[in-house]
Amino acid sequence: MNILLNATTIRKGGAIKRVVAFVQEMIRNPGGHTWHVAASDVVLNELRELCYDVESFEEFATSPARDWRARRRLRQLEELLQPSCVFTFAGPSYVRFRAAHLVGCTDGWVTHPTLQAYRSLAFPHEWLSAALISRYKAHWFRIADAWVVQTETARRGLCRRAGMPPARIAVIPNSCVVTFRQRRGEVSFPGQNAAVRILCIAAAYKHKRLTLVPEVAKQIALRAPQLNVQFVLTLPQNSDIFRKLRHLARRLCIESSLINAGPVSVAGAPALYESCHICFQPTVLETFSASYLEAMAFGLPIVTSDLSFARDVCKDAALYFRANDAAAAADCLIRLLQDPGIPSRLVAAGQTVLARLPTPAQQFTAYLALLYGLRHASHATP
């Protein structure tokens, strides 16, 4: 097959890791296919940092989501390459391709937004903006021939909210990239007086609810002042969310409990996980967060919001707290640090979860099977 991989809209978040892992598998085993890659400069920079040659790839400095010139360039690229199919890894593509088109959908705002997620936004203008943007994206998601999601929840939501035919939506679970799978083991907490580093790895999205972190740190200081904890963030220094976090930390007098490592690359993420002891995710909207899987692979016990998407992925490998409840989150973290039996139990359960998920190679093969089926169906259509 002659395949165009479209990753031009991927600029932040977990999709970067997933598409990098896909390209790594594609390079290792192209399967006799001719691959063409169009990707954002962010994705290509990640691949360059991992020492891959991306000179033959088409680089997009702006996203088709915001730039009509990028859309036109994608259409021209299709005319030039004449691919038998196009795979938009994380859509929508914002382009009407003539070739058979498979689109990945990992946008929870399109498939399964909840009241909890909307409450993370300012009312009413951000609520209205999120609703309108999700409807606009749903329109573009419909302009494809087949779709792939990561969970049954997302599949049902895509059918119900965007009107896609269920028979043309496949489910391929998320995977933990090879570099993470190779580093399994259980993390031991540091000795007395040493800081326990609690990793909050997330991009600057409001639904990640990172603004809860200073309140959680304050609750720990009040309830268990003997504990020395540091919350490690991965936010841009100039982001609105980090500025708000810093302001809250100053007001609550817990500035020393917050450390911002800045955005972390795919290549740099393993070292960051290895430097931490717990994974804390107060998020209120996800599809299939890779952060959960990465924490499991590095032996970090997980504390996260008690919501269906988290339980679907983590199962018994996490402690759950009521979403948006800083006191409940602090209680979970204190229990984890004071009961030596809990971390081992969570880490062991995480290994069980990982063992049941596809490897990156198996995931790549599953995507290829979808592209084969899509091409066959397009040729069979009169």
TIPA-271358 format. One record per residue (C-alpha): x, y, z; residue in three letters. Coordinates in steps of 0.25 Angstrom, whole numbers, plus 5000, padded with zeros to 4 digits. Layout:
! residues N
XYZALA/...
END
This chain:
! residues 382
500050005000MET/500450144998ASN/500050215011ILE/500050365016LEU/500150375031LEU/499650505035ASN/500050565049ALA/500050705045THR/499050745056THR/499750685068ILE/500450795076ARG/500350755090LYS/499850645100GLY/499950495100GLY/499650485085ALA/501150525083ILE/501650405090LYS/500650315083ARG/501050365069VAL/502550355071VAL/502350215076ALA/501550185063PHE/502650245054VAL/503750165062GLN/502950035058GLU/502750085044MET/504250105042ILE/504649975049ARG/503649895040ASN/503049975029PRO/502349835024GLY/502649855010GLY/501849985009HIS/502250115004THR/502050215015TRP/501950365014HIS/501950455027VAL/501350595029ALA/501550635043ALA/501550765052SER/502950825055ASP/502650775070VAL/502550635066VAL/503750635057LEU/504650705067ASN/504250595077GLU/504750495066LEU/506050575064ARG/506350565079GLU/506250415078LEU/507250415067CYS/506250385055TYR/506550435041ASP/505250515037VAL/505850595026GLU/504850525016SER/503650555025PHE/502750675022GLU/502850775033GLU/501650865037PHE/501950985046ALA/500551025047THR/499350935049SER/498250915039PRO/497250935050ALA/497651085050ARG/498351105037ASP/497651095023TRP/498951095016ARG/499350965024ALA/498050905019ARG/498350945005ARG/499750885006ARG/499150755011LEU/498250744999ARG/499350774990GLN/500250674996LEU/499150564994GLU/499050604979GLU/500550594978LEU/500750454985LEU/499450394981GLN/499350304993PRO/498350184994SER/497950225008CYS/498150335018VAL/498350315033PHE/498050435041THR/498650385054PHE/497950485063ALA/496850565056GLY/496050635052PRO/496850655039SER/496150785035TYR/496350735020VAL/495450655011ARG/496450555005PHE/496050474992ARG/496750344997ALA/496150255007ALA/496250325020HIS/496450265034LEU/496350365046VAL/496750345060GLY/495850405071CYS/496450425085THR/495750555088ASP/494850535100GLY/494150675098TRP/493550615085VAL/493250475090THR/492950475105HIS/492950615112PRO/492450615126THR/491850715135LEU/493150695143GLN/493950735131ALA/493050865128TYR/493250905143ARG/494750915141SER/494451035131LEU/493951175134ALA/492451195132PHE/491851235123PRO/492851275112HIS/493751155113GLU/492651055114TRP/492051115101LEU/493351115094SER/493650975098ALA/492250925093ALA/492351005080LEU/493850955077ILE/493450805080SER/492250825070ARG/493150875060TYR/494150765062LYS/493050665061ALA/492650715047HIS/494150695042TRP/494250565049PHE/493050515040ARG/493750545028ILE/494550415027ALA/494250275023ASP/494650195036ALA/495050235050TRP/495850175062VAL/495750205076VAL/496450145089GLN/495250105098THR/493750055097GLU/493350185104THR/493950265093ALA/493350175082ARG/491950195088ARG/492150345090GLY/492550355075LEU/491350285071CYS/490350355080ARG/490950505079ARG/491450505065ALA/490550405058GLY/491650315052MET/491250175048PRO/491750075059PRO/492249975049ALA/493250065044ARG/493850105057ILE/494950015062ALA/495550005076VAL/497049985078ILE/497450015093PRO/498650105096ASN/499950045098SER/501250075107CYS/502350115098VAL/503650015097VAL/504550105105THR/503550105117PHE/503249965116ARG/504749935118GLN/504850005131ARG/503949925140ARG/504149915155GLY/503549965168GLU/504050105174VAL/504350115188SER/504050235196PHE/505250325201PRO/505650315216GLY/505250405227GLN/505250555224ASN/505550535209ALA/504550595199ALA/503550495193VAL/503350545179ARG/501950535173ILE/501850545158LEU/500750615152CYS/501050595137ILE/500150675128ALA/499950785118ALA/499350915121ALA/497850875119TYR/496850925129LYS/496150785130HIS/497450725136LYS/497050805148ARG/498550835152LEU/498050955160THR/497550865170LEU/499050825173VAL/499350945183PRO/498050915191GLU/498550765192VAL/499950815197ALA/499250905207LYS/498350795212GLN/499550695214ILE/500350805221ALA/499150825231LEU/498850675233ARG/500250615233ALA/501250725235PRO/502350615237GLN/502250585222LEU/503150645212ASN/502550645199VAL/502850715186GLN/501850725174PHE/502650725161VAL/501850785149LEU/502150795134THR/501550925130LEU/502151035121PRO/502551145130GLN/501751255123ASN/500451175123SER/499251235129ASP/499051105137ILE/500451105143PHE/500351255147ARG/499051225154LYS/499651105161LEU/500851195166ARG/499851295171HIS/499051195179LEU/500351135184ALA/500851275189ARG/499451305196ARG/499451165203LEU/500951175207CYS/501351045200ILE/502251095189GLU/503351005193SER/502450885191SER/502250915176LEU/503350895165ILE/503150915151ASN/504050835142ALA/503450895129GLY/502950815117PRO/503650685116VAL/504050615103SER/503750475099VAL/505250445101ALA/505350525114GLY/504050465121ALA/504750335126PRO/505750405134ALA/504650495140LEU/503850375144TYR/505150305150GLU/505350435159SER/503950425165CYS/503150335174HIS/501650345172ILE/500750385160CYS/499650485163PHE/498650515153GLN/497450605157PRO/496850605143THR/495350605140VAL/495350565126LEU/496250465118GLU/496050355107THR/497250265111PHE/498350345117SER/499750285114ALA/500250345127SER/499550235135TYR/500250135127LEU/501550195128GLU/501450215143ALA/501150065144MET/502350025136ALA/503250105145PHE/502650045157GLY/502050175162LEU/500750165170PRO/499550245164ILE/498550335171VAL/497550395162THR/496050445161SER/494950345164ASP/494350345150LEU/493950235140SER/495150265130PHE/496150255141ALA/495550125146ARG/495450065132ASP/496950075130VAL/497550065144CYS/496549965150LYS/497249925164ASP/498549995161ALA/498150125167ALA/497550195179LEU/496350275175TYR/495850405181PHE/494550485179ARG/494850575167ALA/495150725170ASN/495250695185ASP/496650735190ALA/496450675204ALA/496050545199ALA/497250545190ALA/498150585201ALA/497550465210ASP/497950365198CYS/499350415197LEU/499550415212ILE/499050265213ARG/499950225202LEU/501150285209LEU/500850235223GLN/500350095219ASP/501550005213PRO/500549905208GLY/499849995198ILE/500950035189PRO/501349885186SER/499949845184ARG/499649965174LEU/500949935166VAL/500649785165ALA/499249815160ALA/499949915150GLY/500749805144GLN/499549725142THR/498849835134VAL/500149855125LEU/500249705122ALA/498849705116ARG/499049825107LEU/499649815093PRO/501049845091THR/501449965081PRO/501749855071ALA/500349785072GLN/499649925072GLN/500449965059PHE/499949825053THR/498549855057ALA/498549995051TYR/499149935038LEU/497949835038ALA/496949945038LEU/497650015027LEU/497649885019TYR/496149865021GLY/495850015018LEU/496650005005ARG/495949875001HIS/494549935004ALA/494850054996SER/495249974984HIS/494049884985ALA/493150004985THR/492550024971PRO/
END
